Amino acid sequence: MQEKLIHQIGRELATIYRCTLYIRDTQFRSLGLTKGQHHILSRVIENPGIDQSSIAQQARIDKSTAGKAIEKLISSGYLIRTKDESDGRMWRIYPTEKLIETYPIIYSSLISTFEFCTSEFTPDELVVFHSALIKYRKKTDALWESARTKNGMNEFSDKLNQEDN
């Protein structure tokens, strides 16, 4: 029973993920944004002057993917990049006026989707759901961290095996 339920939860999460990607692509297409670029824009708005590695870490993507997305967002006029004053090897990423003006639209779209999807939750259910998501994300973060290290898949398998014991 437990395994079947876990499988069903996995399917639900995968479906939610795919639907959300499609919704975001549709919502943000008119802004010239694609495939999760809004995640990067959110990180920059929330942390002006953030570096590329921190964006990658917070968005849970690899550095090269972050770099490519940042380049596209610079070309689109949403971001600017400047050399760090104290470390000339590091680049800092800042929002442009275009992003500052556009971000309320992005944020409003995100919030309205979340509000719609949780509109039938009671306040208590919303608290429980949030708590369960945090627990799930923390476990996912631990696996993600293991999977992205040098011995990623070995450590990933070890971590899974430890959980089974």
GUKE-210665 format. One line per 10 residues: for each residue x, y, z of C-alpha. Coordinates in nm, 3 decimals. Layout:
<gumars>
X,Y,Z ~ ...
</gumars>
This chain:
<gumars>
0.000,0.000,0.000 ~ 0.274,0.245,0.100 ~ 0.470,0.184,-0.222 ~ 0.160,0.236,-0.436 ~ 0.079,0.560,-0.255 ~ 0.437,0.684,-0.295 ~ 0.418,0.601,-0.667 ~ 0.090,0.794,-0.697 ~ 0.241,1.093,-0.514 ~ 0.537,1.084,-0.752
0.303,1.086,-1.049 ~ 0.106,1.377,-0.906 ~ 0.423,1.578,-0.846 ~ 0.548,1.505,-1.199 ~ 0.213,1.611,-1.345 ~ 0.210,1.931,-1.139 ~ 0.566,2.006,-1.253 ~ 0.486,1.955,-1.624 ~ 0.162,2.154,-1.605 ~ 0.336,2.437,-1.422
0.611,2.454,-1.686 ~ 0.351,2.475,-1.960 ~ 0.149,2.739,-1.774 ~ 0.461,2.950,-1.711 ~ 0.574,2.923,-2.074 ~ 0.230,3.039,-2.183 ~ 0.204,3.319,-1.925 ~ 0.549,3.462,-1.991 ~ 0.582,3.410,-2.367 ~ 0.457,3.764,-2.435
0.743,3.894,-2.218 ~ 0.996,3.701,-2.425 ~ 1.070,3.458,-2.141 ~ 1.111,3.083,-2.180 ~ 1.170,2.767,-1.974 ~ 1.201,2.887,-1.620 ~ 1.382,3.214,-1.684 ~ 1.142,3.376,-1.438 ~ 1.319,3.179,-1.161 ~ 1.643,3.358,-1.241
1.472,3.696,-1.266 ~ 1.313,3.639,-0.924 ~ 1.652,3.562,-0.770 ~ 1.803,3.880,-0.917 ~ 1.510,4.100,-0.809 ~ 1.528,3.953,-0.457 ~ 1.911,3.977,-0.444 ~ 2.044,4.256,-0.668 ~ 2.416,4.199,-0.724 ~ 2.389,3.823,-0.684
2.659,3.617,-0.856 ~ 2.599,3.344,-1.114 ~ 2.695,3.058,-0.880 ~ 2.443,3.173,-0.620 ~ 2.173,3.199,-0.886 ~ 2.249,2.844,-0.998 ~ 2.243,2.717,-0.639 ~ 1.917,2.890,-0.550 ~ 1.743,2.792,-0.876 ~ 1.875,2.433,-0.846
2.037,2.434,-1.190 ~ 2.397,2.385,-1.298 ~ 2.627,2.682,-1.351 ~ 2.646,2.646,-1.729 ~ 2.265,2.642,-1.759 ~ 2.250,2.950,-1.537 ~ 2.517,3.118,-1.749 ~ 2.330,3.053,-2.075 ~ 2.002,3.175,-1.929 ~ 2.167,3.487,-1.785
2.323,3.564,-2.126 ~ 1.980,3.540,-2.291 ~ 1.826,3.760,-2.023 ~ 2.104,4.017,-2.069 ~ 2.040,4.011,-2.446 ~ 1.668,4.055,-2.380 ~ 1.737,4.363,-2.168 ~ 1.624,4.218,-1.834 ~ 1.965,4.192,-1.664 ~ 2.301,4.361,-1.658
2.630,4.214,-1.545 ~ 2.914,4.408,-1.383 ~ 3.252,4.302,-1.245 ~ 3.269,4.263,-0.869 ~ 3.465,4.554,-0.721 ~ 3.658,4.341,-0.471 ~ 3.702,4.025,-0.682 ~ 3.765,4.096,-1.049 ~ 3.700,3.732,-1.140 ~ 3.340,3.748,-1.022
3.047,3.906,-1.203 ~ 2.746,4.056,-1.027 ~ 2.402,4.040,-1.184 ~ 2.156,4.329,-1.148 ~ 1.803,4.397,-1.272 ~ 1.753,4.653,-1.545 ~ 1.474,4.908,-1.547 ~ 1.289,4.675,-1.786 ~ 1.290,4.397,-1.525 ~ 1.197,4.631,-1.243
0.895,4.748,-1.446 ~ 0.803,4.396,-1.564 ~ 0.852,4.201,-1.242 ~ 0.516,4.299,-1.085 ~ 0.348,4.126,-1.383 ~ 0.561,3.814,-1.332 ~ 0.500,3.811,-0.957 ~ 0.127,3.867,-0.997 ~ 0.105,3.576,-1.244 ~ 0.290,3.346,-1.006
0.076,3.441,-0.708 ~ -0.254,3.420,-0.896 ~ -0.167,3.068,-1.015 ~ -0.079,2.956,-0.663 ~ -0.393,3.117,-0.523 ~ -0.608,2.945,-0.785 ~ -0.449,2.605,-0.725 ~ -0.493,2.631,-0.348 ~ -0.832,2.805,-0.351 ~ -1.017,2.496,-0.226
-0.780,2.442,0.067 ~ -0.895,2.534,0.415 ~ -0.651,2.751,0.610 ~ -0.548,2.441,0.810 ~ -0.494,2.235,0.494 ~ -0.280,2.513,0.352 ~ -0.057,2.508,0.661 ~ -0.025,2.128,0.650 ~ 0.045,2.136,0.274 ~ 0.314,2.399,0.322
0.474,2.201,0.602 ~ 0.472,1.880,0.394 ~ 0.623,2.062,0.095 ~ 0.906,2.197,0.309 ~ 0.984,1.847,0.438 ~ 0.976,1.708,0.086 ~ 1.193,1.989,-0.053 ~ 1.455,1.942,0.218 ~ 1.488,1.573,0.134 ~ 1.497,1.657,-0.238
1.765,1.920,-0.174 ~ 1.981,1.663,0.004 ~ 1.953,1.421,-0.289 ~ 2.013,1.701,-0.540 ~ 2.325,1.810,-0.354 ~ 2.457,1.454,-0.354 ~ 2.373,1.398,-0.720 ~ 2.560,1.709,-0.835 ~ 2.887,1.633,-0.654 ~ 3.191,1.467,-0.810
3.080,1.120,-0.705 ~ 2.720,1.224,-0.748 ~ 2.549,0.904,-0.848 ~ 2.746,0.690,-0.600 ~ 2.665,0.926,-0.314 ~ 2.306,0.952,-0.438 ~ 2.268,0.573,-0.429 ~ 2.436,0.556,-0.087 ~ 2.196,0.818,0.048 ~ 1.897,0.626,-0.085
2.028,0.303,0.066 ~ 2.082,0.474,0.403 ~ 1.719,0.588,0.396 ~ 1.603,0.230,0.338 ~ 1.787,0.103,0.650
</gumars>
